[in-house]
């Protein structure tokens, strides 16, 4: 599986996106902190974190007895640069604004 495929697979799940949002809000959380925000077992959260780590979206490191999880935004930025940025050219933006304006009048 390519790096892009791993990132898309990781982002496809709403629970994993929620975990990324939690880490964006406050980096360096433990598994217990992350688990407390979800209604699922510790092992379920661990499986989701493993997918995120495999995609490079989360990195972890030991701090004493705790394992801290950190958001790594680089893979998302690479996806953005390859797949999204090229569609945000000036003329595409103008068409999007025109569409919004036309729908507002309807």
C-alpha positions as CSV (number, residue, x, y, z in Angstrom):
1,X,0.0,0.0,0.0
2,X,1.4,3.4,-0.9
3,X,1.8,6.2,1.7
4,X,-1.2,8.1,0.1
5,X,-3.3,5.0,0.4
6,X,-2.4,4.6,4.1
7,X,-3.3,8.2,4.8
8,X,-6.6,8.0,2.9
9,X,-7.5,4.7,4.7
10,X,-6.7,6.3,8.1
11,X,-8.8,9.4,7.3
12,X,-11.7,7.4,6.0
13,X,-12.9,6.5,9.5
14,X,-14.7,9.1,11.7
15,X,-13.2,7.7,14.9
16,X,-9.7,8.2,13.6
17,X,-10.5,11.7,12.4
18,X,-11.9,12.4,15.9
19,X,-8.6,11.2,17.5
20,X,-6.7,13.5,15.1
21,X,-8.9,16.4,16.2
22,X,-8.2,15.6,19.8
23,X,-4.5,15.6,19.2
24,X,-4.8,18.8,17.2
25,X,-6.5,20.5,20.1
26,X,-3.9,19.3,22.6
27,X,-0.9,17.2,21.5
28,X,0.9,14.7,23.7
29,X,-2.0,12.8,25.1
30,X,-1.9,9.3,26.6
31,X,-3.9,6.4,25.6
32,X,-6.0,6.8,28.7
33,X,-6.8,10.4,27.9
34,X,-7.8,9.5,24.3
35,X,-9.8,6.5,25.4
36,X,-11.8,8.7,27.9
37,X,-13.1,10.7,25.0
38,X,-14.6,7.7,23.1
39,X,-17.2,5.1,23.9
40,X,-15.1,2.1,23.0
41,X,-12.6,-0.3,24.6
42,X,-9.0,0.5,25.2
43,X,-8.1,-2.1,22.6
44,X,-10.4,-0.5,20.0
45,X,-8.6,2.9,20.5
46,X,-5.2,1.1,20.3
47,X,-6.2,-0.4,16.9
48,X,-7.3,3.0,15.6
49,X,-4.0,4.6,16.8
50,X,-2.0,1.8,15.1
51,X,-3.7,2.7,11.8
52,X,-2.9,6.4,12.3
53,X,0.7,5.5,13.2
54,X,1.1,3.3,10.2
55,X,0.0,6.2,8.0
56,X,2.4,8.5,9.8
57,X,-0.3,10.7,11.1
58,X,0.4,10.0,14.7
59,X,3.8,9.5,16.4
60,X,4.3,8.3,19.9
61,X,7.1,8.4,22.4
62,X,7.7,7.2,25.9
63,X,7.8,9.7,28.7
64,X,8.6,7.8,31.9
65,X,5.9,5.2,32.2
66,X,3.5,7.0,29.9
67,X,3.3,6.7,26.1
68,X,2.4,10.1,24.6
69,X,0.8,10.5,21.2
70,X,1.4,13.4,18.9
71,X,-0.2,14.6,15.7
72,X,2.1,14.7,12.6
73,X,0.4,16.9,10.0
74,X,3.0,16.4,7.3
75,X,1.2,13.4,5.5
76,X,-2.0,15.5,5.4
77,X,-0.1,18.4,3.9
78,X,1.4,16.2,1.3
79,X,-2.1,14.9,0.4
80,X,-3.3,18.5,0.2
81,X,-0.4,19.6,-2.0
82,X,-0.9,16.7,-4.4
83,X,-4.7,16.3,-4.5
84,X,-6.3,19.5,-3.4
85,X,-4.0,22.4,-4.0
86,X,-4.1,22.0,-7.8
87,X,-7.9,22.4,-7.8
88,X,-7.8,25.7,-5.9
89,X,-6.5,27.7,-8.8
90,X,-7.9,31.1,-9.5
91,X,-10.5,30.1,-12.1
92,X,-11.8,27.2,-10.0
93,X,-12.2,29.6,-7.0
94,X,-14.1,32.0,-9.2
95,X,-16.5,29.2,-10.3
96,X,-17.1,28.1,-6.7
97,X,-17.9,31.7,-5.7
98,X,-20.3,32.0,-8.7
99,X,-22.0,28.8,-7.7
100,X,-22.5,30.0,-4.1
101,X,-23.8,33.4,-5.3
102,X,-26.3,31.7,-7.7
103,X,-27.5,29.3,-5.0
104,X,-27.9,32.1,-2.5
105,X,-30.4,33.9,-4.8
106,X,-32.5,30.7,-5.3
